């Protein structure tokens, strides 16, 4: 699934994102609003990981959707 599809189905994707990255709050997900770069940034911030690692995790998530 490409990111445009995930963005268009954001309400459904939020549940799966929350299950994978439990440190993201509902407010975080509301702020992200399907924007991939914001998701990467929030994962980076909440988990204290490098941008490359956050990108890798989002890529893996996207490929499994």
PDB file of N, CA, C and O in Angstrom:
ATOM      1  N   UNK A   1       0.853  -1.171   0.000  1.00  0.00           N
ATOM      2  CA  UNK A   1       0.000   0.000   0.000  1.00  0.00           C
ATOM      3  C   UNK A   1       0.899   1.234   0.000  1.00  0.00           C
ATOM      4  O   UNK A   1       1.860   1.312   0.765  1.00  0.00           O
ATOM      5  N   UNK A   2       0.582   2.185  -0.854  1.00  0.00           N
ATOM      6  CA  UNK A   2       1.390   3.404  -0.855  1.00  0.00           C
ATOM      7  C   UNK A   2       0.870   4.370   0.212  1.00  0.00           C
ATOM      8  O   UNK A   2      -0.218   4.184   0.758  1.00  0.00           O
ATOM      9  N   UNK A   3       1.661   5.397   0.497  1.00  0.00           N
ATOM     10  CA  UNK A   3       1.306   6.289   1.597  1.00  0.00           C
ATOM     11  C   UNK A   3       0.034   7.073   1.310  1.00  0.00           C
ATOM     12  O   UNK A   3      -0.694   7.395   2.250  1.00  0.00           O
ATOM     13  N   UNK A   4      -0.265   7.390   0.068  1.00  0.00           N
ATOM     14  CA  UNK A   4      -1.510   8.098  -0.253  1.00  0.00           C
ATOM     15  C   UNK A   4      -2.723   7.272   0.150  1.00  0.00           C
ATOM     16  O   UNK A   4      -3.727   7.821   0.603  1.00  0.00           O
ATOM     17  N   UNK A   5      -2.634   5.965  -0.010  1.00  0.00           N
ATOM     18  CA  UNK A   5      -3.730   5.088   0.400  1.00  0.00           C
ATOM     19  C   UNK A   5      -3.862   5.065   1.919  1.00  0.00           C
ATOM     20  O   UNK A   5      -4.972   5.092   2.450  1.00  0.00           O
ATOM     21  N   UNK A   6      -2.751   5.014   2.604  1.00  0.00           N
ATOM     22  CA  UNK A   6      -2.789   5.040   4.071  1.00  0.00           C
ATOM     23  C   UNK A   6      -3.388   6.360   4.543  1.00  0.00           C
ATOM     24  O   UNK A   6      -4.217   6.382   5.453  1.00  0.00           O
ATOM     25  N   UNK A   7      -2.970   7.451   3.926  1.00  0.00           N
ATOM     26  CA  UNK A   7      -3.473   8.774   4.304  1.00  0.00           C
ATOM     27  C   UNK A   7      -4.982   8.866   4.077  1.00  0.00           C
ATOM     28  O   UNK A   7      -5.700   9.434   4.900  1.00  0.00           O
ATOM     29  N   UNK A   8      -5.463   8.309   2.962  1.00  0.00           N
ATOM     30  CA  UNK A   8      -6.896   8.382   2.674  1.00  0.00           C
ATOM     31  C   UNK A   8      -7.706   7.497   3.624  1.00  0.00           C
ATOM     32  O   UNK A   8      -8.906   7.712   3.799  1.00  0.00           O
ATOM     33  N   UNK A   9      -7.061   6.514   4.231  1.00  0.00           N
ATOM     34  CA  UNK A   9      -7.725   5.631   5.192  1.00  0.00           C
ATOM     35  C   UNK A   9      -7.185   5.872   6.596  1.00  0.00           C
ATOM     36  O   UNK A   9      -7.033   4.934   7.379  1.00  0.00           O
ATOM     37  N   UNK A  10      -6.898   7.122   6.907  1.00  0.00           N
ATOM     38  CA  UNK A  10      -6.212   7.476   8.149  1.00  0.00           C
ATOM     39  C   UNK A  10      -6.939   6.977   9.386  1.00  0.00           C
ATOM     40  O   UNK A  10      -6.298   6.517  10.331  1.00  0.00           O
ATOM     41  N   UNK A  11      -8.268   7.059   9.402  1.00  0.00           N
ATOM     42  CA  UNK A  11      -9.000   6.620  10.589  1.00  0.00           C
ATOM     43  C   UNK A  11      -8.732   5.152  10.896  1.00  0.00           C
ATOM     44  O   UNK A  11      -8.552   4.789  12.059  1.00  0.00           O
ATOM     45  N   UNK A  12      -8.702   4.309   9.877  1.00  0.00           N
ATOM     46  CA  UNK A  12      -8.410   2.902  10.083  1.00  0.00           C
ATOM     47  C   UNK A  12      -6.931   2.695  10.413  1.00  0.00           C
ATOM     48  O   UNK A  12      -6.593   1.874  11.265  1.00  0.00           O
ATOM     49  N   UNK A  13      -6.060   3.431   9.748  1.00  0.00           N
ATOM     50  CA  UNK A  13      -4.623   3.268   9.953  1.00  0.00           C
ATOM     51  C   UNK A  13      -4.199   3.691  11.356  1.00  0.00           C
ATOM     52  O   UNK A  13      -3.247   3.138  11.907  1.00  0.00           O
ATOM     53  N   UNK A  14      -4.892   4.660  11.937  1.00  0.00           N
ATOM     54  CA  UNK A  14      -4.517   5.145  13.262  1.00  0.00           C
ATOM     55  C   UNK A  14      -4.493   4.029  14.293  1.00  0.00           C
ATOM     56  O   UNK A  14      -3.606   3.989  15.146  1.00  0.00           O
ATOM     57  N   UNK A  15      -5.452   3.130  14.222  1.00  0.00           N
ATOM     58  CA  UNK A  15      -5.499   2.020  15.170  1.00  0.00           C
ATOM     59  C   UNK A  15      -4.283   1.121  15.053  1.00  0.00           C
ATOM     60  O   UNK A  15      -3.714   0.696  16.059  1.00  0.00           O
ATOM     61  N   UNK A  16      -3.890   0.836  13.831  1.00  0.00           N
ATOM     62  CA  UNK A  16      -2.720  -0.012  13.618  1.00  0.00           C
ATOM     63  C   UNK A  16      -1.430   0.708  14.002  1.00  0.00           C
ATOM     64  O   UNK A  16      -0.498   0.093  14.521  1.00  0.00           O
ATOM     65  N   UNK A  17      -1.386   1.998  13.747  1.00  0.00           N
ATOM     66  CA  UNK A  17      -0.216   2.801  14.136  1.00  0.00           C
ATOM     67  C   UNK A  17      -0.098   2.831  15.655  1.00  0.00           C
ATOM     68  O   UNK A  17       0.990   2.672  16.208  1.00  0.00           O
ATOM     69  N   UNK A  18      -1.221   3.034  16.316  1.00  0.00           N
ATOM     70  CA  UNK A  18      -1.231   3.077  17.782  1.00  0.00           C
ATOM     71  C   UNK A  18      -0.812   1.722  18.366  1.00  0.00           C
ATOM     72  O   UNK A  18      -0.129   1.675  19.389  1.00  0.00           O
ATOM     73  N   UNK A  19      -1.216   0.622  17.720  1.00  0.00           N
ATOM     74  CA  UNK A  19      -0.822  -0.702  18.197  1.00  0.00           C
ATOM     75  C   UNK A  19       0.685  -0.917  18.046  1.00  0.00           C
ATOM     76  O   UNK A  19       1.314  -1.524  18.912  1.00  0.00           O
ATOM     77  N   UNK A  20       1.261  -0.426  16.958  1.00  0.00           N
ATOM     78  CA  UNK A  20       2.695  -0.607  16.711  1.00  0.00           C
ATOM     79  C   UNK A  20       3.534   0.355  17.547  1.00  0.00           C
ATOM     80  O   UNK A  20       4.552  -0.039  18.116  1.00  0.00           O
ATOM     81  N   UNK A  21       3.115   1.597  17.620  1.00  0.00           N
ATOM     82  CA  UNK A  21       3.857   2.630  18.358  1.00  0.00           C
ATOM     83  C   UNK A  21       2.966   3.163  19.479  1.00  0.00           C
ATOM     84  O   UNK A  21       2.369   4.233  19.361  1.00  0.00           O
ATOM     85  N   UNK A  22       2.890   2.404  20.555  1.00  0.00           N
ATOM     86  CA  UNK A  22       1.984   2.710  21.666  1.00  0.00           C
ATOM     87  C   UNK A  22       2.282   3.999  22.401  1.00  0.00           C
ATOM     88  O   UNK A  22       1.420   4.511  23.116  1.00  0.00           O
ATOM     89  N   UNK A  23       3.484   4.539  22.246  1.00  0.00           N
ATOM     90  CA  UNK A  23       3.818   5.797  22.927  1.00  0.00           C
ATOM     91  C   UNK A  23       3.180   7.000  22.244  1.00  0.00           C
ATOM     92  O   UNK A  23       3.161   8.091  22.813  1.00  0.00           O
ATOM     93  N   UNK A  24       2.655   6.819  21.027  1.00  0.00           N
ATOM     94  CA  UNK A  24       1.995   7.926  20.334  1.00  0.00           C
ATOM     95  C   UNK A  24       0.597   8.110  20.911  1.00  0.00           C
ATOM     96  O   UNK A  24      -0.189   7.164  20.970  1.00  0.00           O
ATOM     97  N   UNK A  25       0.298   9.315  21.329  1.00  0.00           N
ATOM     98  CA  UNK A  25      -1.008   9.607  21.918  1.00  0.00           C
ATOM     99  C   UNK A  25      -2.032   9.903  20.828  1.00  0.00           C
ATOM    100  O   UNK A  25      -1.687  10.078  19.660  1.00  0.00           O
ATOM    101  N   UNK A  26      -3.294   9.954  21.235  1.00  0.00           N
ATOM    102  CA  UNK A  26      -4.347  10.342  20.296  1.00  0.00           C
ATOM    103  C   UNK A  26      -4.110  11.751  19.774  1.00  0.00           C
ATOM    104  O   UNK A  26      -4.378  12.037  18.608  1.00  0.00           O
ATOM    105  N   UNK A  27      -3.604  12.634  20.639  1.00  0.00           N
ATOM    106  CA  UNK A  27      -3.282  13.996  20.209  1.00  0.00           C
ATOM    107  C   UNK A  27      -2.165  14.001  19.166  1.00  0.00           C
ATOM    108  O   UNK A  27      -2.201  14.777  18.211  1.00  0.00           O
ATOM    109  N   UNK A  28      -1.174  13.130  19.359  1.00  0.00           N
ATOM    110  CA  UNK A  28      -0.095  13.013  18.364  1.00  0.00           C
ATOM    111  C   UNK A  28      -0.674  12.601  17.015  1.00  0.00           C
ATOM    112  O   UNK A  28      -0.347  13.189  15.984  1.00  0.00           O
ATOM    113  N   UNK A  29      -1.535  11.588  17.032  1.00  0.00           N
ATOM    114  CA  UNK A  29      -2.108  11.088  15.782  1.00  0.00           C
ATOM    115  C   UNK A  29      -3.004  12.130  15.117  1.00  0.00           C
ATOM    116  O   UNK A  29      -3.067  12.216  13.891  1.00  0.00           O
ATOM    117  N   UNK A  30      -3.692  12.916  15.933  1.00  0.00           N
ATOM    118  CA  UNK A  30      -4.525  13.981  15.384  1.00  0.00           C
ATOM    119  C   UNK A  30      -3.649  15.036  14.709  1.00  0.00           C
ATOM    120  O   UNK A  30      -4.000  15.556  13.649  1.00  0.00           O
ATOM    121  N   UNK A  31      -2.515  15.348  15.321  1.00  0.00           N
ATOM    122  CA  UNK A  31      -1.590  16.340  14.772  1.00  0.00           C
ATOM    123  C   UNK A  31      -0.931  15.830  13.482  1.00  0.00           C
ATOM    124  O   UNK A  31      -0.705  16.599  12.548  1.00  0.00           O
ATOM    125  N   UNK A  32      -0.631  14.546  13.443  1.00  0.00           N
ATOM    126  CA  UNK A  32       0.034  13.948  12.284  1.00  0.00           C
ATOM    127  C   UNK A  32      -0.873  13.967  11.055  1.00  0.00           C
ATOM    128  O   UNK A  32      -0.413  14.250   9.949  1.00  0.00           O
ATOM    129  N   UNK A  33      -2.159  13.668  11.246  1.00  0.00           N
ATOM    130  CA  UNK A  33      -3.173  13.698  10.186  1.00  0.00           C
ATOM    131  C   UNK A  33      -2.731  13.041   8.884  1.00  0.00           C
ATOM    132  O   UNK A  33      -2.982  13.573   7.802  1.00  0.00           O
ATOM    133  N   UNK A  34      -2.080  11.899   8.982  1.00  0.00           N
ATOM    134  CA  UNK A  34      -1.708  11.157   7.785  1.00  0.00           C
ATOM    135  C   UNK A  34      -0.440  11.612   7.094  1.00  0.00           C
ATOM    136  O   UNK A  34      -0.081  11.066   6.051  1.00  0.00           O
ATOM    137  N   UNK A  35       0.241  12.590   7.643  1.00  0.00           N
ATOM    138  CA  UNK A  35       1.458  13.093   7.005  1.00  0.00           C
ATOM    139  C   UNK A  35       2.646  12.247   7.447  1.00  0.00           C
ATOM    140  O   UNK A  35       3.001  12.203   8.625  1.00  0.00           O
ATOM    141  N   UNK A  36       3.240  11.585   6.481  1.00  0.00           N
ATOM    142  CA  UNK A  36       4.305  10.623   6.742  1.00  0.00           C
ATOM    143  C   UNK A  36       5.496  11.250   7.470  1.00  0.00           C
ATOM    144  O   UNK A  36       6.024  10.663   8.415  1.00  0.00           O
ATOM    145  N   UNK A  37       5.913  12.423   7.041  1.00  0.00           N
ATOM    146  CA  UNK A  37       7.075  13.057   7.669  1.00  0.00           C
ATOM    147  C   UNK A  37       6.809  13.405   9.127  1.00  0.00           C
ATOM    148  O   UNK A  37       7.713  13.314   9.957  1.00  0.00           O
ATOM    149  N   UNK A  38       5.587  13.800   9.448  1.00  0.00           N
ATOM    150  CA  UNK A  38       5.241  14.094  10.839  1.00  0.00           C
ATOM    151  C   UNK A  38       5.226  12.818  11.672  1.00  0.00           C
ATOM    152  O   UNK A  38       5.627  12.830  12.836  1.00  0.00           O
ATOM    153  N   UNK A  39       4.762  11.712  11.079  1.00  0.00           N
ATOM    154  CA  UNK A  39       4.775  10.438  11.786  1.00  0.00           C
ATOM    155  C   UNK A  39       6.209  10.027  12.102  1.00  0.00           C
ATOM    156  O   UNK A  39       6.508   9.628  13.227  1.00  0.00           O
ATOM    157  N   UNK A  40       7.080  10.121  11.128  1.00  0.00           N
ATOM    158  CA  UNK A  40       8.493   9.778  11.337  1.00  0.00           C
ATOM    159  C   UNK A  40       9.078  10.648  12.462  1.00  0.00           C
ATOM    160  O   UNK A  40       9.777  10.140  13.338  1.00  0.00           O
ATOM    161  N   UNK A  41       8.794  11.940  12.436  1.00  0.00           N
ATOM    162  CA  UNK A  41       9.306  12.851  13.459  1.00  0.00           C
ATOM    163  C   UNK A  41       8.808  12.519  14.849  1.00  0.00           C
ATOM    164  O   UNK A  41       9.574  12.567  15.812  1.00  0.00           O
ATOM    165  N   UNK A  42       7.530  12.180  14.965  1.00  0.00           N
ATOM    166  CA  UNK A  42       6.972  11.843  16.279  1.00  0.00           C
ATOM    167  C   UNK A  42       7.542  10.535  16.805  1.00  0.00           C
ATOM    168  O   UNK A  42       7.818  10.412  17.998  1.00  0.00           O
ATOM    169  N   UNK A  43       7.719   9.556  15.920  1.00  0.00           N
ATOM    170  CA  UNK A  43       8.315   8.283  16.346  1.00  0.00           C
ATOM    171  C   UNK A  43       9.738   8.541  16.829  1.00  0.00           C
ATOM    172  O   UNK A  43      10.161   8.017  17.859  1.00  0.00           O
ATOM    173  N   UNK A  44      10.458   9.342  16.084  1.00  0.00           N
ATOM    174  CA  UNK A  44      11.827   9.698  16.436  1.00  0.00           C
ATOM    175  C   UNK A  44      11.853  10.354  17.823  1.00  0.00           C
ATOM    176  O   UNK A  44      12.678  10.010  18.669  1.00  0.00           O
ATOM    177  N   UNK A  45      10.948  11.293  18.036  1.00  0.00           N
ATOM    178  CA  UNK A  45      10.897  12.032  19.305  1.00  0.00           C
ATOM    179  C   UNK A  45      10.494  11.133  20.473  1.00  0.00           C
ATOM    180  O   UNK A  45      11.158  11.135  21.510  1.00  0.00           O
ATOM    181  N   UNK A  46       9.427  10.374  20.317  1.00  0.00           N
ATOM    182  CA  UNK A  46       8.886   9.577  21.424  1.00  0.00           C
ATOM    183  C   UNK A  46       9.771   8.390  21.796  1.00  0.00           C
ATOM    184  O   UNK A  46       9.830   7.993  22.960  1.00  0.00           O
ATOM    185  N   UNK A  47      10.460   7.826  20.800  1.00  0.00           N
ATOM    186  CA  UNK A  47      11.264   6.640  21.063  1.00  0.00           C
ATOM    187  C   UNK A  47      12.763   6.930  21.155  1.00  0.00           C
ATOM    188  O   UNK A  47      13.554   6.033  21.446  1.00  0.00           O
ATOM    189  N   UNK A  48      13.152   8.185  20.906  1.00  0.00           N
ATOM    190  CA  UNK A  48      14.555   8.555  21.029  1.00  0.00           C
ATOM    191  C   UNK A  48      15.456   7.809  20.059  1.00  0.00           C
ATOM    192  O   UNK A  48      16.548   7.371  20.421  1.00  0.00           O
ATOM    193  N   UNK A  49      14.990   7.669  18.826  1.00  0.00           N
ATOM    194  CA  UNK A  49      15.766   6.948  17.814  1.00  0.00           C
ATOM    195  C   UNK A  49      16.160   7.898  16.692  1.00  0.00           C
ATOM    196  O   UNK A  49      15.620   8.998  16.571  1.00  0.00           O
ATOM    197  N   UNK A  50      17.102   7.461  15.881  1.00  0.00           N
ATOM    198  CA  UNK A  50      17.565   8.267  14.754  1.00  0.00           C
ATOM    199  C   UNK A  50      16.485   8.326  13.674  1.00  0.00           C
ATOM    200  O   UNK A  50      15.636   7.441  13.573  1.00  0.00           O
ATOM    201  N   UNK A  51      16.538   9.387  12.873  1.00  0.00           N
ATOM    202  CA  UNK A  51      15.576   9.563  11.797  1.00  0.00           C
ATOM    203  C   UNK A  51      15.596   8.369  10.847  1.00  0.00           C
ATOM    204  O   UNK A  51      14.545   7.926  10.384  1.00  0.00           O
ATOM    205  N   UNK A  52      16.788   7.846  10.554  1.00  0.00           N
ATOM    206  CA  UNK A  52      16.912   6.710   9.640  1.00  0.00           C
ATOM    207  C   UNK A  52      16.175   5.491  10.180  1.00  0.00           C
ATOM    208  O   UNK A  52      15.521   4.773   9.424  1.00  0.00           O
ATOM    209  N   UNK A  53      16.279   5.257  11.483  1.00  0.00           N
ATOM    210  CA  UNK A  53      15.588   4.115  12.092  1.00  0.00           C
ATOM    211  C   UNK A  53      14.078   4.324  12.065  1.00  0.00           C
ATOM    212  O   UNK A  53      13.331   3.386  11.784  1.00  0.00           O
ATOM    213  N   UNK A  54      13.621   5.542  12.352  1.00  0.00           N
ATOM    214  CA  UNK A  54      12.191   5.833  12.293  1.00  0.00           C
ATOM    215  C   UNK A  54      11.669   5.648  10.869  1.00  0.00           C
ATOM    216  O   UNK A  54      10.589   5.091  10.670  1.00  0.00           O
ATOM    217  N   UNK A  55      12.431   6.111   9.883  1.00  0.00           N
ATOM    218  CA  UNK A  55      12.058   5.917   8.473  1.00  0.00           C
ATOM    219  C   UNK A  55      11.943   4.434   8.145  1.00  0.00           C
ATOM    220  O   UNK A  55      11.000   4.002   7.481  1.00  0.00           O
ATOM    221  N   UNK A  56      12.911   3.666   8.618  1.00  0.00           N
ATOM    222  CA  UNK A  56      12.919   2.218   8.367  1.00  0.00           C
ATOM    223  C   UNK A  56      11.671   1.572   8.959  1.00  0.00           C
ATOM    224  O   UNK A  56      11.038   0.741   8.308  1.00  0.00           O
ATOM    225  N   UNK A  57      11.312   1.943  10.181  1.00  0.00           N
ATOM    226  CA  UNK A  57      10.131   1.377  10.828  1.00  0.00           C
ATOM    227  C   UNK A  57       8.858   1.747  10.074  1.00  0.00           C
ATOM    228  O   UNK A  57       7.973   0.908   9.905  1.00  0.00           O
ATOM    229  N   UNK A  58       8.762   2.981   9.626  1.00  0.00           N
ATOM    230  CA  UNK A  58       7.575   3.414   8.878  1.00  0.00           C
ATOM    231  C   UNK A  58       7.516   2.690   7.530  1.00  0.00           C
ATOM    232  O   UNK A  58       6.438   2.293   7.090  1.00  0.00           O
ATOM    233  N   UNK A  59       8.654   2.517   6.882  1.00  0.00           N
ATOM    234  CA  UNK A  59       8.689   1.771   5.620  1.00  0.00           C
ATOM    235  C   UNK A  59       8.207   0.333   5.817  1.00  0.00           C
ATOM    236  O   UNK A  59       7.436  -0.187   5.010  1.00  0.00           O
ATOM    237  N   UNK A  60       8.662  -0.297   6.884  1.00  0.00           N
ATOM    238  CA  UNK A  60       8.232  -1.670   7.187  1.00  0.00           C
ATOM    239  C   UNK A  60       6.735  -1.714   7.464  1.00  0.00           C
ATOM    240  O   UNK A  60       6.041  -2.610   6.984  1.00  0.00           O
ATOM    241  N   UNK A  61       6.238  -0.762   8.229  1.00  0.00           N
ATOM    242  CA  UNK A  61       4.810  -0.675   8.523  1.00  0.00           C
ATOM    243  C   UNK A  61       4.014  -0.516   7.227  1.00  0.00           C
ATOM    244  O   UNK A  61       3.011  -1.195   7.010  1.00  0.00           O
ATOM    245  N   UNK A  62       4.479   0.390   6.379  1.00  0.00           N
ATOM    246  CA  UNK A  62       3.791   0.667   5.126  1.00  0.00           C
ATOM    247  C   UNK A  62       3.748  -0.575   4.242  1.00  0.00           C
ATOM    248  O   UNK A  62       2.726  -0.848   3.613  1.00  0.00           O
ATOM    249  N   UNK A  63       4.830  -1.320   4.186  1.00  0.00           N
ATOM    250  CA  UNK A  63       4.860  -2.505   3.331  1.00  0.00           C
ATOM    251  C   UNK A  63       3.953  -3.624   3.844  1.00  0.00           C
ATOM    252  O   UNK A  63       3.532  -4.486   3.071  1.00  0.00           O
ATOM    253  N   UNK A  64       3.652  -3.613   5.137  1.00  0.00           N
ATOM    254  CA  UNK A  64       2.775  -4.645   5.728  1.00  0.00           C
ATOM    255  C   UNK A  64       1.301  -4.259   5.649  1.00  0.00           C
ATOM    256  O   UNK A  64       0.427  -5.095   5.879  1.00  0.00           O
ATOM    257  N   UNK A  65       1.030  -3.030   5.332  1.00  0.00           N
ATOM    258  CA  UNK A  65      -0.369  -2.582   5.243  1.00  0.00           C
ATOM    259  C   UNK A  65      -1.023  -3.096   3.985  1.00  0.00           C
ATOM    260  O   UNK A  65      -2.198  -2.819   3.743  1.00  0.00           O
TER     261      UNK A  65
END
